Structure formats: structure tokens, C-alpha cells
Amino acid sequence: MIGMSKAVFYHAGCPVCVDAEQVVLGYLDSAKVTTEVVHLGTDRNRIAEAEKAGIQSVPALVIDGNVYHINFGASLEDVKKG
Amino acid sequence: MIGMSKAVFYHAGCPVCVDAEQVVLGYLDSAKVTTEVVHLGTDRNRIAEAEKAGIQSVPALVIDGNVYHINFGASLEDVKKG
């Protein structure tokens, strides 16, 4: 029913992010989705990409273009100020 | 590394909820986690349980006692007013 999808988990190292990462990496089905983790605090050249995807806060998961904000760790604006 | 976990996805039938449900049911690894979906709009006797779990808004996913609010569909307070 679902082909191989691409999930990108954006975070900024905050405690809420680390907690959410456990779910994303621990429970997503690796047979259905490949997962990439992006730390916007260190990978700052990917902030523009996150913004373009529609991310307003981290942690956030983007699957096939759909954005899922999971709890609230930090606003993307604050991450940009970094 | 992770034993069988129990995930409960609480929603209230809102568009944001339905969208998030696709991820929860479509991408969670059924080998690691069993999933239950609770519609608080119809299963109103489970609102107290959701509140006790720490849910503030729906859609929300509770895995082994940890609450993950996914995007924002409706506040639990509004669901309670129903």
C-alpha cells in the first residue's frame, strides 16, 4: 500500500528533540521508510531547506513532503538566531 | 533493543488528526509496537484517560507513557466541551 518513503527528522539538540528522536528512530518501520536525521544546530546550511518544507518548530518530521511537528522544542526562528 | 510497545493514538476526527493518523498507522513498525486508535469525539468516556496521560491537544500519540503531540488539531479542552 505504501512504497518506500523518505522521512527527515529535523531537530536542534534540545531535550524535547532527543525524546522525539527516540520514537522516530525506534518505532518507524524501516521496511517502509528510510530515515535521515538533521541537526539544524550543526547543519546550519539546511535551515533554509527546513523552512521551505514548512517547518515552524523543532523537532519536526517530514515524510513525503508532509510536515509533522512533534511537541515543541524550539521555534525555527530561534534556531536561525542560533 | 526495544520490546513490544503499546501506542495509543488519540484524535477527534479533525483534518489534522486524520493526516497524522496516516503516519502513525502507516509508518510505525507493527513488529515493535501495537497501535490503538481512540476517537475522543465518539469515545468520550476515554477523555479522562487522555487527560491523565498528559494530553493537551489532539492528535496525540502516547507510547509507553510518553506523550507526543503531533501538530495541532484541537485542544483537549475543546474536545471536552464537545
Backbone of each chain as nested JSON, in Angstrom:
{
  "chains": [
    {"id": "A", "residues": [
      {"number": 1, "name": "MET", "atoms": {"N": [0.823, -1.207, 0.0], "CA": [0.0, 0.0, 0.0], "C": [0.852, 1.25, 0.0]}},
      {"number": 2, "name": "ILE", "atoms": {"N": [1.944, 1.259, 0.784], "CA": [2.813, 2.433, 0.802], "C": [4.181, 2.024, 0.274]}},
      {"number": 3, "name": "GLY", "atoms": {"N": [4.691, 2.742, -0.69], "CA": [6.032, 2.459, -1.213], "C": [7.064, 2.972, -0.229]}},
      {"number": 4, "name": "MET", "atoms": {"N": [8.335, 2.783, -0.545], "CA": [9.392, 3.27, 0.337], "C": [9.337, 4.789, 0.39]}},
      {"number": 5, "name": "SER", "atoms": {"N": [9.21, 5.304, 1.572], "CA": [9.122, 6.741, 1.755], "C": [10.389, 7.268, 2.399]}},
      {"number": 6, "name": "LYS", "atoms": {"N": [10.544, 8.569, 2.335], "CA": [11.709, 9.203, 2.918], "C": [11.24, 10.09, 4.059]}},
      {"number": 7, "name": "ALA", "atoms": {"N": [11.79, 9.847, 5.227], "CA": [11.459, 10.688, 6.383], "C": [12.71, 11.448, 6.799]}},
      {"number": 8, "name": "VAL", "atoms": {"N": [12.552, 12.735, 7.013], "CA": [13.662, 13.538, 7.522], "C": [13.24, 14.111, 8.87]}},
      {"number": 9, "name": "PHE", "atoms": {"N": [14.019, 13.806, 9.875], "CA": [13.735, 14.294, 11.224], "C": [14.678, 15.469, 11.508]}},
      {"number": 10, "name": "TYR", "atoms": {"N": [14.088, 16.651, 11.652], "CA": [14.878, 17.845, 11.93], "C": [14.838, 18.134, 13.421]}},
      {"number": 11, "name": "HIS", "atoms": {"N": [15.973, 18.379, 14.014], "CA": [15.995, 18.721, 15.428], "C": [17.102, 19.726, 15.682]}},
      {"number": 12, "name": "ALA", "atoms": {"N": [17.222, 20.138, 16.929], "CA": [18.248, 21.125, 17.255], "C": [18.935, 20.769, 18.564]}},
      {"number": 13, "name": "GLY", "atoms": {"N": [18.882, 19.49, 18.897], "CA": [19.608, 19.035, 20.077], "C": [18.945, 19.303, 21.417]}},
      {"number": 14, "name": "CYS", "atoms": {"N": [17.74, 19.878, 21.369], "CA": [17.05, 20.198, 22.622], "C": [16.513, 18.915, 23.268]}},
      {"number": 15, "name": "PRO", "atoms": {"N": [16.239, 18.945, 24.571], "CA": [15.732, 17.744, 25.267], "C": [14.46, 17.184, 24.632]}},
      {"number": 16, "name": "VAL", "atoms": {"N": [13.545, 18.066, 24.243], "CA": [12.308, 17.606, 23.607], "C": [12.629, 16.901, 22.29]}},
      {"number": 17, "name": "CYS", "atoms": {"N": [13.627, 17.428, 21.588], "CA": [14.048, 16.819, 20.312], "C": [14.581, 15.413, 20.519]}},
      {"number": 18, "name": "VAL", "atoms": {"N": [15.419, 15.255, 21.517], "CA": [16.053, 13.967, 21.779], "C": [14.999, 12.929, 22.138]}},
      {"number": 19, "name": "ASP", "atoms": {"N": [14.012, 13.362, 22.897], "CA": [12.931, 12.474, 23.296], "C": [12.13, 12.024, 22.076]}},
      {"number": 20, "name": "ALA", "atoms": {"N": [11.832, 12.947, 21.18], "CA": [11.056, 12.612, 19.984], "C": [11.856, 11.734, 19.032]}},
      {"number": 21, "name": "GLU", "atoms": {"N": [13.145, 11.948, 19.008], "CA": [14.004, 11.171, 18.124], "C": [13.915, 9.682, 18.444]}},
      {"number": 22, "name": "GLN", "atoms": {"N": [13.765, 9.385, 19.721], "CA": [13.645, 8.003, 20.169], "C": [12.464, 7.302, 19.489]}},
      {"number": 23, "name": "VAL", "atoms": {"N": [11.368, 8.042, 19.347], "CA": [10.188, 7.474, 18.707], "C": [10.408, 7.305, 17.211]}},
      {"number": 24, "name": "VAL", "atoms": {"N": [10.947, 8.355, 16.618], "CA": [11.137, 8.343, 15.17], "C": [12.099, 7.239, 14.751]}},
      {"number": 25, "name": "LEU", "atoms": {"N": [13.206, 7.153, 15.441], "CA": [14.197, 6.153, 15.06], "C": [13.852, 4.775, 15.589]}},
      {"number": 26, "name": "GLY", "atoms": {"N": [13.146, 4.738, 16.718], "CA": [12.874, 3.449, 17.342], "C": [11.649, 2.742, 16.807]}},
      {"number": 27, "name": "TYR", "atoms": {"N": [10.664, 3.498, 16.371], "CA": [9.392, 2.867, 16.041], "C": [8.964, 2.956, 14.588]}},
      {"number": 28, "name": "LEU", "atoms": {"N": [9.605, 3.834, 13.805], "CA": [9.226, 3.876, 12.39], "C": [9.681, 2.581, 11.723]}},
      {"number": 29, "name": "ASP", "atoms": {"N": [8.892, 2.127, 10.794], "CA": [9.157, 0.858, 10.122], "C": [10.202, 1.058, 9.022]}},
      {"number": 30, "name": "SER", "atoms": {"N": [11.377, 0.521, 9.26], "CA": [12.467, 0.714, 8.302], "C": [12.216, -0.012, 6.982]}},
      {"number": 31, "name": "ALA", "atoms": {"N": [11.195, -0.846, 6.947], "CA": [10.849, -1.516, 5.694], "C": [9.997, -0.598, 4.817]}},
      {"number": 32, "name": "LYS", "atoms": {"N": [9.437, 0.44, 5.449], "CA": [8.553, 1.345, 4.699], "C": [9.147, 2.721, 4.508]}},
      {"number": 33, "name": "VAL", "atoms": {"N": [10.08, 3.068, 5.379], "CA": [10.571, 4.439, 5.343], "C": [12.052, 4.501, 5.702]}},
      {"number": 34, "name": "THR", "atoms": {"N": [12.792, 5.263, 4.936], "CA": [14.193, 5.498, 5.266], "C": [14.248, 6.805, 6.04]}},
      {"number": 35, "name": "THR", "atoms": {"N": [15.064, 6.832, 7.052], "CA": [15.082, 7.987, 7.946], "C": [16.423, 8.705, 7.931]}},
      {"number": 36, "name": "GLU", "atoms": {"N": [16.347, 10.001, 7.823], "CA": [17.545, 10.828, 7.912], "C": [17.351, 11.793, 9.072]}},
      {"number": 37, "name": "VAL", "atoms": {"N": [18.394, 11.963, 9.871], "CA": [18.313, 12.889, 10.998], "C": [19.177, 14.111, 10.704]}},
      {"number": 38, "name": "VAL", "atoms": {"N": [18.572, 15.276, 10.81], "CA": [19.305, 16.514, 10.536], "C": [19.341, 17.386, 11.784]}},
      {"number": 39, "name": "HIS", "atoms": {"N": [20.519, 17.685, 12.255], "CA": [20.698, 18.553, 13.423], "C": [20.938, 19.975, 12.91]}},
      {"number": 40, "name": "LEU", "atoms": {"N": [19.891, 20.801, 13.002], "CA": [19.974, 22.145, 12.433], "C": [20.943, 23.056, 13.185]}},
      {"number": 41, "name": "GLY", "atoms": {"N": [21.265, 22.668, 14.418], "CA": [22.223, 23.468, 15.174], "C": [23.628, 23.348, 14.606]}},
      {"number": 42, "name": "THR", "atoms": {"N": [23.93, 22.178, 14.064], "CA": [25.261, 21.982, 13.488], "C": [25.214, 22.021, 11.958]}},
      {"number": 43, "name": "ASP", "atoms": {"N": [24.12, 21.502, 11.37], "CA": [23.936, 21.541, 9.912], "C": [23.176, 22.803, 9.527]}},
      {"number": 44, "name": "ARG", "atoms": {"N": [23.772, 23.921, 9.781], "CA": [23.042, 25.18, 9.602], "C": [22.713, 25.485, 8.142]}},
      {"number": 45, "name": "ASN", "atoms": {"N": [23.424, 24.878, 7.238], "CA": [23.135, 25.116, 5.818], "C": [21.86, 24.401, 5.359]}},
      {"number": 46, "name": "ARG", "atoms": {"N": [21.22, 23.676, 6.276], "CA": [19.962, 23.018, 5.904], "C": [18.751, 23.704, 6.532]}},
      {"number": 47, "name": "ILE", "atoms": {"N": [18.995, 24.813, 7.212], "CA": [17.874, 25.554, 7.812], "C": [16.917, 26.071, 6.734]}},
      {"number": 48, "name": "ALA", "atoms": {"N": [17.465, 26.556, 5.639], "CA": [16.624, 27.084, 4.553], "C": [15.72, 25.986, 3.993]}},
      {"number": 49, "name": "GLU", "atoms": {"N": [16.276, 24.786, 3.874], "CA": [15.51, 23.631, 3.383], "C": [14.358, 23.306, 4.338]}},
      {"number": 50, "name": "ALA", "atoms": {"N": [14.664, 23.351, 5.643], "CA": [13.634, 23.069, 6.651], "C": [12.516, 24.106, 6.576]}},
      {"number": 51, "name": "GLU", "atoms": {"N": [12.922, 25.348, 6.416], "CA": [11.95, 26.442, 6.336], "C": [11.057, 26.272, 5.107]}},
      {"number": 52, "name": "LYS", "atoms": {"N": [11.677, 25.914, 4.004], "CA": [10.946, 25.734, 2.747], "C": [9.958, 24.573, 2.858]}},
      {"number": 53, "name": "ALA", "atoms": {"N": [10.311, 23.562, 3.657], "CA": [9.432, 22.41, 3.841], "C": [8.205, 22.766, 4.676]}},
      {"number": 54, "name": "GLY", "atoms": {"N": [8.267, 23.933, 5.34], "CA": [7.125, 24.363, 6.139], "C": [7.311, 24.16, 7.632]}},
      {"number": 55, "name": "ILE", "atoms": {"N": [8.527, 23.877, 8.038], "CA": [8.792, 23.643, 9.456], "C": [8.773, 24.954, 10.23]}},
      {"number": 56, "name": "GLN", "atoms": {"N": [8.02, 24.972, 11.305], "CA": [7.92, 26.165, 12.135], "C": [8.634, 25.987, 13.463]}},
      {"number": 57, "name": "SER", "atoms": {"N": [8.748, 24.746, 13.89], "CA": [9.444, 24.463, 15.148], "C": [10.073, 23.075, 15.065]}},
      {"number": 58, "name": "VAL", "atoms": {"N": [11.016, 22.833, 15.961], "CA": [11.627, 21.508, 16.039], "C": [11.303, 20.91, 17.406]}},
      {"number": 59, "name": "PRO", "atoms": {"N": [11.274, 19.596, 17.538], "CA": [11.512, 18.618, 16.486], "C": [10.365, 18.526, 15.481]}},
      {"number": 60, "name": "ALA", "atoms": {"N": [10.714, 18.174, 14.258], "CA": [9.701, 18.004, 13.222], "C": [10.125, 16.863, 12.305]}},
      {"number": 61, "name": "LEU", "atoms": {"N": [9.111, 16.187, 11.813], "CA": [9.344, 15.063, 10.918], "C": [8.684, 15.395, 9.589]}},
      {"number": 62, "name": "VAL", "atoms": {"N": [9.427, 15.256, 8.512], "CA": [8.862, 15.482, 7.183], "C": [8.845, 14.146, 6.459]}},
      {"number": 63, "name": "ILE", "atoms": {"N": [7.653, 13.702, 6.115], "CA": [7.524, 12.447, 5.36], "C": [6.848, 12.756, 4.039]}},
      {"number": 64, "name": "ASP", "atoms": {"N": [7.539, 12.494, 2.971], "CA": [6.993, 12.735, 1.632], "C": [6.344, 14.113, 1.517]}},
      {"number": 65, "name": "GLY", "atoms": {"N": [7.001, 15.097, 2.055], "CA": [6.514, 16.473, 1.904], "C": [5.529, 16.919, 2.96]}},
      {"number": 66, "name": "ASN", "atoms": {"N": [5.047, 16.002, 3.785], "CA": [4.12, 16.385, 4.855], "C": [4.901, 16.658, 6.132]}},
      {"number": 67, "name": "VAL", "atoms": {"N": [4.597, 17.778, 6.777], "CA": [5.315, 18.162, 7.99], "C": [4.536, 17.779, 9.231]}},
      {"number": 68, "name": "TYR", "atoms": {"N": [5.206, 17.093, 10.145], "CA": [4.597, 16.748, 11.424], "C": [5.446, 17.339, 12.534]}},
      {"number": 69, "name": "HIS", "atoms": {"N": [4.913, 18.356, 13.194], "CA": [5.617, 18.933, 14.325], "C": [5.306, 18.065, 15.527]}},
      {"number": 70, "name": "ILE", "atoms": {"N": [6.35, 17.581, 16.202], "CA": [6.155, 16.695, 17.347], "C": [6.521, 17.451, 18.612]}},
      {"number": 71, "name": "ASN", "atoms": {"N": [5.543, 17.693, 19.443], "CA": [5.755, 18.516, 20.636], "C": [6.426, 19.836, 20.243]}},
      {"number": 72, "name": "PHE", "atoms": {"N": [6.985, 20.539, 21.183], "CA": [7.622, 21.819, 20.859], "C": [8.929, 21.936, 21.617]}},
      {"number": 73, "name": "GLY", "atoms": {"N": [10.022, 22.002, 20.866], "CA": [11.335, 22.16, 21.495], "C": [11.838, 23.576, 21.346]}},
      {"number": 74, "name": "ALA", "atoms": {"N": [11.829, 24.06, 20.109], "CA": [12.29, 25.416, 19.826], "C": [11.676, 25.874, 18.513]}},
      {"number": 75, "name": "SER", "atoms": {"N": [11.459, 27.177, 18.385], "CA": [10.943, 27.69, 17.118], "C": [12.079, 27.712, 16.107]}},
      {"number": 76, "name": "LEU", "atoms": {"N": [11.728, 27.607, 14.844], "CA": [12.76, 27.654, 13.815], "C": [13.435, 29.033, 13.829]}},
      {"number": 77, "name": "GLU", "atoms": {"N": [12.668, 30.041, 14.184], "CA": [13.244, 31.391, 14.276], "C": [14.385, 31.42, 15.291]}},
      {"number": 78, "name": "ASP", "atoms": {"N": [14.177, 30.77, 16.407], "CA": [15.243, 30.73, 17.429], "C": [16.44, 29.911, 16.957]}},
      {"number": 79, "name": "VAL", "atoms": {"N": [16.157, 28.845, 16.217], "CA": [17.243, 28.03, 15.686], "C": [18.061, 28.862, 14.69]}},
      {"number": 80, "name": "LYS", "atoms": {"N": [17.371, 29.686, 13.91], "CA": [18.053, 30.538, 12.927], "C": [18.977, 31.55, 13.608]}},
      {"number": 81, "name": "LYS", "atoms": {"N": [18.507, 32.069, 14.748], "CA": [19.337, 33.027, 15.5], "C": [20.568, 32.322, 16.049]}},
      {"number": 82, "name": "GLY", "atoms": {"N": [20.379, 31.021, 16.367], "CA": [21.39, 30.091, 16.807], "C": [22.477, 30.622, 17.676]}}
    ]},
    {"id": "B", "residues": [
      {"number": 1, "name": "MET", "atoms": {"N": [16.374, -4.496, 20.612], "CA": [16.649, -3.416, 21.539], "C": [15.382, -2.898, 22.226]}},
      {"number": 2, "name": "ILE", "atoms": {"N": [14.273, -2.82, 21.482], "CA": [13.024, -2.341, 22.071], "C": [12.02, -3.482, 22.069]}},
      {"number": 3, "name": "GLY", "atoms": {"N": [11.417, -3.751, 23.224], "CA": [10.407, -4.799, 23.278], "C": [9.113, -4.289, 22.673]}},
      {"number": 4, "name": "MET", "atoms": {"N": [8.067, -5.122, 22.663], "CA": [6.799, -4.714, 22.092], "C": [6.206, -3.596, 22.924]}},
      {"number": 5, "name": "SER", "atoms": {"N": [5.92, -2.51, 22.291], "CA": [5.364, -1.356, 22.984], "C": [3.922, -1.154, 22.582]}},
      {"number": 6, "name": "LYS", "atoms": {"N": [3.263, -0.346, 23.38], "CA": [1.864, -0.045, 23.103], "C": [1.745, 1.426, 22.77]}},
      {"number": 7, "name": "ALA", "atoms": {"N": [1.187, 1.708, 21.599], "CA": [0.96, 3.099, 21.202], "C": [-0.532, 3.349, 21.127]}},
      {"number": 8, "name": "VAL", "atoms": {"N": [-0.968, 4.446, 21.714], "CA": [-2.368, 4.829, 21.614], "C": [-2.426, 6.181, 20.922]}},
      {"number": 9, "name": "PHE", "atoms": {"N": [-3.141, 6.229, 19.815], "CA": [-3.284, 7.47, 19.052], "C": [-4.651, 8.061, 19.358]}},
      {"number": 10, "name": "TYR", "atoms": {"N": [-4.644, 9.229, 20.007], "CA": [-5.897, 9.899, 20.353], "C": [-6.189, 10.974, 19.328]}},
      {"number": 11, "name": "HIS", "atoms": {"N": [-7.394, 10.993, 18.828], "CA": [-7.749, 12.05, 17.884], "C": [-9.204, 12.443, 18.099]}},
      {"number": 12, "name": "ALA", "atoms": {"N": [-9.654, 13.392, 17.299], "CA": [-11.038, 13.837, 17.455], "C": [-11.698, 14.034, 16.1]}},
      {"number": 13, "name": "GLY", "atoms": {"N": [-11.156, 13.354, 15.106], "CA": [-11.793, 13.406, 13.789], "C": [-11.489, 14.644, 12.958]}},
      {"number": 14, "name": "CYS", "atoms": {"N": [-10.65, 15.537, 13.489], "CA": [-10.335, 16.765, 12.757], "C": [-9.405, 16.462, 11.582]}},
      {"number": 15, "name": "PRO", "atoms": {"N": [-9.357, 17.349, 10.583], "CA": [-8.495, 17.116, 9.412], "C": [-7.03, 16.897, 9.783]}},
      {"number": 16, "name": "VAL", "atoms": {"N": [-6.525, 17.663, 10.748], "CA": [-5.139, 17.499, 11.181], "C": [-4.941, 16.11, 11.785]}},
      {"number": 17, "name": "CYS", "atoms": {"N": [-5.967, 15.652, 12.504], "CA": [-5.907, 14.324, 13.123], "C": [-5.82, 13.23, 12.07]}},
      {"number": 18, "name": "VAL", "atoms": {"N": [-6.649, 13.337, 11.06], "CA": [-6.708, 12.314, 10.018], "C": [-5.377, 12.24, 9.282]}},
      {"number": 19, "name": "ASP", "atoms": {"N": [-4.785, 13.402, 9.053], "CA": [-3.495, 13.471, 8.383], "C": [-2.404, 12.794, 9.222]}},
      {"number": 20, "name": "ALA", "atoms": {"N": [-2.418, 13.042, 10.506], "CA": [-1.4, 12.459, 11.388], "C": [-1.616, 10.953, 11.532]}},
      {"number": 21, "name": "GLU", "atoms": {"N": [-2.855, 10.542, 11.501], "CA": [-3.177, 9.125, 11.639], "C": [-2.518, 8.304, 10.537]}},
      {"number": 22, "name": "GLN", "atoms": {"N": [-2.432, 8.891, 9.37], "CA": [-1.8, 8.224, 8.224], "C": [-0.353, 7.843, 8.546]}},
      {"number": 23, "name": "VAL", "atoms": {"N": [0.338, 8.739, 9.239], "CA": [1.73, 8.466, 9.596], "C": [1.807, 7.394, 10.678]}},
      {"number": 24, "name": "VAL", "atoms": {"N": [0.977, 7.556, 11.687], "CA": [1.015, 6.634, 12.821], "C": [0.676, 5.216, 12.381]}},
      {"number": 25, "name": "LEU", "atoms": {"N": [-0.386, 5.095, 11.606], "CA": [-0.793, 3.754, 11.197], "C": [0.023, 3.237, 10.023]}},
      {"number": 26, "name": "GLY", "atoms": {"N": [0.509, 4.158, 9.198], "CA": [1.211, 3.735, 8.002], "C": [2.68, 3.436, 8.201]}},
      {"number": 27, "name": "TYR", "atoms": {"N": [3.313, 4.134, 9.136], "CA": [4.767, 4.03, 9.225], "C": [5.321, 3.437, 10.513]}},
      {"number": 28, "name": "LEU", "atoms": {"N": [4.492, 3.338, 11.544], "CA": [5.008, 2.709, 12.762], "C": [5.24, 1.226, 12.488]}},
      {"number": 29, "name": "ASP", "atoms": {"N": [6.26, 0.718, 13.089], "CA": [6.661, -0.673, 12.868], "C": [5.801, -1.604, 13.713]}},
      {"number": 30, "name": "SER", "atoms": {"N": [4.921, -2.347, 13.047], "CA": [3.991, -3.227, 13.762], "C": [4.706, -4.382, 14.449]}},
      {"number": 31, "name": "ALA", "atoms": {"N": [5.989, -4.551, 14.152], "CA": [6.75, -5.591, 14.833], "C": [7.243, -5.098, 16.187]}},
      {"number": 32, "name": "LYS", "atoms": {"N": [7.237, -3.775, 16.356], "CA": [7.742, -3.196, 17.596], "C": [6.661, -2.582, 18.466]}},
      {"number": 33, "name": "VAL", "atoms": {"N": [5.551, -2.24, 17.837], "CA": [4.539, -1.504, 18.578], "C": [3.141, -1.886, 18.1]}},
      {"number": 34, "name": "THR", "atoms": {"N": [2.26, -2.099, 19.066], "CA": [0.869, -2.336, 18.719], "C": [0.143, -1.001, 18.835]}},
      {"number": 35, "name": "THR", "atoms": {"N": [-0.75, -0.742, 17.926], "CA": [-1.373, 0.577, 17.862], "C": [-2.876, 0.507, 18.095]}},
      {"number": 36, "name": "GLU", "atoms": {"N": [-3.35, 1.403, 18.944], "CA": [-4.775, 1.526, 19.165], "C": [-5.18, 2.951, 18.811]}},
      {"number": 37, "name": "VAL", "atoms": {"N": [-6.286, 3.103, 18.139], "CA": [-6.761, 4.437, 17.767], "C": [-8.008, 4.749, 18.584]}},
      {"number": 38, "name": "VAL", "atoms": {"N": [-7.98, 5.894, 19.262], "CA": [-9.116, 6.299, 20.095], "C": [-9.676, 7.615, 19.58]}},
      {"number": 39, "name": "HIS", "atoms": {"N": [-10.926, 7.602, 19.194], "CA": [-11.614, 8.806, 18.724], "C": [-12.351, 9.41, 19.925]}},
      {"number": 40, "name": "LEU", "atoms": {"N": [-11.776, 10.481, 20.476], "CA": [-12.345, 11.063, 21.696], "C": [-13.697, 11.741, 21.462]}},
      {"number": 41, "name": "GLY", "atoms": {"N": [-13.997, 12.034, 20.207], "CA": [-15.293, 12.636, 19.909], "C": [-16.422, 11.635, 20.092]}},
      {"number": 42, "name": "THR", "atoms": {"N": [-16.126, 10.366, 19.831], "CA": [-17.154, 9.346, 19.989], "C": [-16.923, 8.514, 21.253]}},
      {"number": 43, "name": "ASP", "atoms": {"N": [-15.649, 8.27, 21.58], "CA": [-15.29, 7.527, 22.802], "C": [-15.088, 8.517, 23.948]}},
      {"number": 44, "name": "ARG", "atoms": {"N": [-16.126, 9.209, 24.322], "CA": [-15.986, 10.303, 25.276], "C": [-15.599, 9.821, 26.671]}},
      {"number": 45, "name": "ASN", "atoms": {"N": [-15.876, 8.57, 26.954], "CA": [-15.505, 8.033, 28.27], "C": [-14.005, 7.804, 28.405]}},
      {"number": 46, "name": "ARG", "atoms": {"N": [-13.246, 8.083, 27.358], "CA": [-11.797, 7.938, 27.454], "C": [-11.083, 9.285, 27.527]}},
      {"number": 47, "name": "ILE", "atoms": {"N": [-11.857, 10.355, 27.578], "CA": [-11.255, 11.695, 27.677], "C": [-10.46, 11.839, 28.974]}},
      {"number": 48, "name": "ALA", "atoms": {"N": [-10.994, 11.314, 30.067], "CA": [-10.302, 11.419, 31.356], "C": [-8.957, 10.703, 31.317]}},
      {"number": 49, "name": "GLU", "atoms": {"N": [-8.929, 9.563, 30.657], "CA": [-7.691, 8.797, 30.5], "C": [-6.662, 9.591, 29.694]}},
      {"number": 50, "name": "ALA", "atoms": {"N": [-7.123, 10.246, 28.63], "CA": [-6.229, 11.056, 27.798], "C": [-5.654, 12.214, 28.611]}},
      {"number": 51, "name": "GLU", "atoms": {"N": [-6.525, 12.828, 29.391], "CA": [-6.107, 13.954, 30.22], "C": [-5.067, 13.502, 31.244]}},
      {"number": 52, "name": "LYS", "atoms": {"N": [-5.308, 12.359, 31.844], "CA": [-4.403, 11.818, 32.853], "C": [-3.039, 11.477, 32.238]}},
      {"number": 53, "name": "ALA", "atoms": {"N": [-3.047, 11.074, 30.976], "CA": [-1.794, 10.736, 30.287], "C": [-0.96, 11.979, 29.988]}},
      {"number": 54, "name": "GLY", "atoms": {"N": [-1.605, 13.159, 30.11], "CA": [-0.874, 14.399, 29.863], "C": [-1.158, 15.034, 28.51]}},
      {"number": 55, "name": "ILE", "atoms": {"N": [-2.192, 14.552, 27.851], "CA": [-2.538, 15.092, 26.534], "C": [-3.178, 16.469, 26.667]}},
      {"number": 56, "name": "GLN", "atoms": {"N": [-2.648, 17.412, 25.915], "CA": [-3.185, 18.773, 25.947], "C": [-3.934, 19.113, 24.675]}},
      {"number": 57, "name": "SER", "atoms": {"N": [-3.574, 18.431, 23.597], "CA": [-4.258, 18.664, 22.327], "C": [-4.234, 17.374, 21.51]}},
      {"number": 58, "name": "VAL", "atoms": {"N": [-5.103, 17.316, 20.525], "CA": [-5.105, 16.176, 19.607], "C": [-4.748, 16.677, 18.224]}},
      {"number": 59, "name": "PRO", "atoms": {"N": [-4.18, 15.859, 17.36], "CA": [-3.833, 14.465, 17.597], "C": [-2.629, 14.308, 18.517]}},
      {"number": 60, "name": "ALA", "atoms": {"N": [-2.62, 13.21, 19.251], "CA": [-1.501, 12.914, 20.137], "C": [-1.267, 11.411, 20.163]}},
      {"number": 61, "name": "LEU", "atoms": {"N": [-0.006, 11.081, 20.315], "CA": [0.384, 9.678, 20.359], "C": [1.023, 9.418, 21.718]}},
      {"number": 62, "name": "VAL", "atoms": {"N": [0.557, 8.396, 22.407], "CA": [1.159, 8.023, 23.687], "C": [1.837, 6.67, 23.496]}},
      {"number": 63, "name": "ILE", "atoms": {"N": [3.143, 6.661, 23.692], "CA": [3.888, 5.405, 23.601], "C": [4.56, 5.16, 24.935]}},
      {"number": 64, "name": "ASP", "atoms": {"N": [4.19, 4.053, 25.557], "CA": [4.773, 3.677, 26.843], "C": [4.798, 4.845, 27.828]}},
      {"number": 65, "name": "GLY", "atoms": {"N": [3.713, 5.584, 27.861], "CA": [3.589, 6.658, 28.833], "C": [4.141, 8.001, 28.392]}},
      {"number": 66, "name": "ASN", "atoms": {"N": [4.844, 8.037, 27.259], "CA": [5.354, 9.311, 26.747], "C": [4.359, 9.905, 25.766]}},
      {"number": 67, "name": "VAL", "atoms": {"N": [4.075, 11.194, 25.935], "CA": [3.09, 11.857, 25.081], "C": [3.782, 12.637, 23.965]}},
      {"number": 68, "name": "TYR", "atoms": {"N": [3.338, 12.401, 22.749], "CA": [3.847, 13.143, 21.6], "C": [2.67, 13.83, 20.922]}},
      {"number": 69, "name": "HIS", "atoms": {"N": [2.625, 15.152, 21.061], "CA": [1.591, 15.913, 20.373], "C": [2.075, 16.119, 18.943]}},
      {"number": 70, "name": "ILE", "atoms": {"N": [1.27, 15.732, 17.982], "CA": [1.647, 15.845, 16.574], "C": [0.812, 16.943, 15.935]}},
      {"number": 71, "name": "ASN", "atoms": {"N": [1.468, 18.017, 15.555], "CA": [0.769, 19.184, 15.024], "C": [-0.328, 19.606, 16.01]}},
      {"number": 72, "name": "PHE", "atoms": {"N": [-1.263, 20.408, 15.559], "CA": [-2.312, 20.853, 16.465], "C": [-3.646, 20.818, 15.737]}},
      {"number": 73, "name": "GLY", "atoms": {"N": [-4.545, 19.976, 16.222], "CA": [-5.869, 19.894, 15.619], "C": [-6.893, 20.598, 16.49]}},
      {"number": 74, "name": "ALA", "atoms": {"N": [-6.924, 20.238, 17.754], "CA": [-7.867, 20.834, 18.703], "C": [-7.342, 20.642, 20.11]}},
      {"number": 75, "name": "SER", "atoms": {"N": [-7.657, 21.574, 20.988], "CA": [-7.246, 21.425, 22.364], "C": [-8.129, 20.39, 23.042]}},
      {"number": 76, "name": "LEU", "atoms": {"N": [-7.601, 19.738, 24.056], "CA": [-8.397, 18.749, 24.769], "C": [-9.583, 19.443, 25.448]}},
      {"number": 77, "name": "GLU", "atoms": {"N": [-9.352, 20.675, 25.859], "CA": [-10.444, 21.435, 26.48], "C": [-11.631, 21.564, 25.527]}},
      {"number": 78, "name": "ASP", "atoms": {"N": [-11.34, 21.843, 24.255], "CA": [-12.411, 21.962, 23.267], "C": [-13.077, 20.608, 23.017]}},
      {"number": 79, "name": "VAL", "atoms": {"N": [-12.282, 19.551, 23.046], "CA": [-12.835, 18.213, 22.844], "C": [-13.784, 17.889, 24.012]}},
      {"number": 80, "name": "LYS", "atoms": {"N": [-13.385, 18.324, 25.202], "CA": [-14.218, 18.064, 26.38], "C": [-15.569, 18.784, 26.284]}},
      {"number": 81, "name": "LYS", "atoms": {"N": [-15.531, 20.0, 25.732], "CA": [-16.783, 20.754, 25.56], "C": [-17.672, 20.042, 24.539]}},
      {"number": 82, "name": "GLY", "atoms": {"N": [-16.974, 19.416, 23.529], "CA": [-17.583, 18.573, 22.5], "C": [-18.92, 18.961, 21.999]}}
    ]}
  ]
}
